[in-house]
Amino acid sequence: MLSRTPACRHYGVVPEGSELQPIPGDKGLPLLGHALAVATLPTEFLQSRFETYGPVSWMRGFTKPFVLALGPDAAQEVLTNNDRVFSQQGQEFFTGRFFDRGLMFLDFEEHNFHRRIMQQAFTRDRLAGYVQSMDVVAGAAAAALGDGELIVHRYLKRTLLDIATVVFMGGRPGPQSDPLNKASTDCLRAASALIRFPVPGLRWAAGVRGRRILENYFLANIDARRAFDGEDLFAALCRADDEAGNRFTDRDVVNHMIFLMSAATDTSAAAATAVLHQLALHPQWQDRVRAEFSAEIGDGRLDLDTLDRLQVLGMVINESMRLTAPVPSVCRKALVDTVIQGHFVPADSMVIVAPWLNHYLPSLWTDPHTFDPERFGAARREDRSHRLAFMPFGAGAHKCIGMHFATNVVKVVVHHLLRDHRIEMRPGYTLEWDFTALPTPTDGFPVLIRRVDESDHNSAPAAT
Ligand code: HEM
């Protein structure tokens, strides 16, 4: 491990006698730095940094300089983190305060310890139970829809929050859960607040209040959950243990639940919105997905084995997350002076890794801007062009623990919506994404929906 050189604050220089490269880059606009470009143009912006400066560069964000570690090799070096120099304090800078001691904010041994216990709440058996509840809630949401306009993101968010109420907390979906769901959303939104202290009416203050509401709720209910051998995630975390019999304390369970609720819903809503956007743009793929539902499920209930067999939908989900990564970037903090791709990185640097850029590199993907789910099919497997070519769920020790949960919840929600409905783009409509937190359509993404008839179920064109 390299030593710490706190005096070296400038990226254009390296310590005397070092053979390492300095990091190239620039400040951007006065005061704002590159904050606006980062908020509005993620892939174009990242691509231009990559082309101008190569895999490692620096830039100023709103208040701080950041190092960009771009492309699959730089991402692998940072996320594999062999020397344990990159800390989750980088993630904490953006979101940590509201998700204090959530799994994503723990480092090294302590992180391993917690992750091993939490894994028990994500086994295949547990997932099978969660899928049963997802099926019921998503089925009821789709059954209530009529023909006309649907605001996709609002519908997905509502359905996913109802699923979280049942699957995470063992509650009943509906308005009585709204205060908890709102508290959770407020915590997440606070992370992207520009004014980062509590001004009444602004995001940060709402986040502080949200955190307090969630803490009070989980603390008040924990004894009951510990005594209850339920199917929900809250009960699972209360009872989870590792091989040595270690369990979470009450505080641990509360901290993990608060982070899990936020980690799960907005990411899955972003992914499912991206899927429905692509399926509205590409009706032939909507037909293929619907034909697969008829062939694999018919009128039957969903379970994990059935969902595994939905391979066309699986390819569509992957391709949609490639084109719109629900988590466009992750951040780490260098604890000591270190090296990325031969460049000297001073201690305390905030290092950004951008999965999304990898998804668009022409060296890894054919026609990267084209929607082409077959690239994930057995004959091509472009996602294997590099270990980190496709990384919507991150990589390394902090890779998403809810990856299978997420893929299945998106499959369940999309299945219930599209089995009985066709979605169509409104004439002349173009979806605009807001990237200031996780990708969200600026207007919620209105589409037209109508119920399908028998012929729609059998109208899939031959595979291309
Ligand atoms: C499509 C949906 C999702 C996406 C794209 C996604 C993406 C990610 C990414 C990129 C990370 C890595 C963060 C880092 O490297 O610092 C992560 C971590 C995490 N995710 Fe997800 N996530 C999704 C859904 C979920 C769900 C449904 C859950 C829980 C049910 C969940 C729980 C977590 C947790 C606990 C971590 C931290 C893991 C650790 O630090 O060991 N995520 N997720």
Residues whose N, C-alpha, C, O or C-beta is under 5 A from the ligand:
A	BS01	HEM	Q91 L103 M104 R115 L260 A263 A264 T267 S268 A271 P326 V327 V330 P392 F393 G394 A395 A397 H398 K399 C400 I401 G402 F405 A406
